[in-house]
Amino acid sequence: MKAPGFLNALRAFEASARHQSFSGAAAELSVTPAAVGQLVRSLEDWLDTPLFHRAASGRNRLTPTEAAERALPDIKAGFDRLNIGLSRLREGPRSSVLTVTMSPAFAAKWLLPRIENFQAHCPEVDLRIDTNLRLLDFAAQGIDVGVRYGRGVWPGLVSEKLMDEQIYPVCSPDWLAVHGPLAAPADLAGKTLIHDLSVDTRIGFASWSNWLSCVGATSVDATRGMQVNNSAAVLQSAIDGQGVALARSVMARDDVAGGRLVRLFPELTVASELAYYIVYRVECASVQKVQAFRQWLTQEATLV
């Protein structure tokens, strides 16, 4: 089977599996159901194996075979990559848009306060920032580069460590003036603790329970307090005097430096198990705008 015919047959097979019918695939591909059926049969002949069997409950419903089910995710991913590649070709060699993904909190507390430095350094690049807590499919979503927080391993992506961080409690100066002094972590007993629900402690994100255990303050009830599902809002709650937040140093650094937050017990250092990483697809490594953004991120991280 020649390359163009092979691709057409694969597309017909993938569409037929999604729609569970030749007619549904035909409507999507703007051909006749007979043409779709012929393409699928040609692929079956070339592979010497059936790709569909009909369900007993519906004469016209197509159900993929077990082998077809295993292959479909990779075939779909391949077409997604091809479509992205075609989009890149249409953009031309001088496309100025750089699509970047990161968490909403990292964007708000770290990236955006510094982004004018990148724009001054690379005025020809137009940033498109996708803030998302979900781990996006870079190829399918057309993401060029991102910043992720974790252990540095994400399938299909190259990762470069950007920053380590520490975990420590913070509160507003006004709150401390009313509820202090706090000489030791045990003094947090009975105080309002602000919990971050946007992080998954099962994969290493710090929690009040973890931190109090690390510093030996096991008598403090780590289950009580305010619960917030956004890391930036957790810090804002502390700034507003709602209680004591467990901060990640990268996110809280500017607020501490600006006096909006006070770090409690600075003599105690608890390192996070996780770190921030620059992540990108290997095929994007040599793209000039991706290289420029990676270099700028690394430079900014050394300044904090």
Secondary structure, 3 states (H helix, E strand, C coil): CCHHHHHHHHHHHHHHHHHCCHHHHHHHHCCCHHHHHHHHHHHHHHHCCCCEEECCCCCCCEEECHHHHHHHHHHHHHHHHHHHHHHHHHHCCCCCEEEEEECHHHHHHHHHHHHHHHHHHCCCCEEEEEECCCCCCHHHHCCCEEEEEECCCCCCCEEEEEECCEEEEEECHHHHHHHCCCCCHHHHCCCCEEEECCCCHHHCCCCHHHHHHHCCCCCCCCCCCEEECCHHHHHHHHHCCCCEEEEEHHHHHHHHHCCCCEECCCCCCEECCCEEEEEECHHHCCCHHHHHHHHHHHHHHHHC
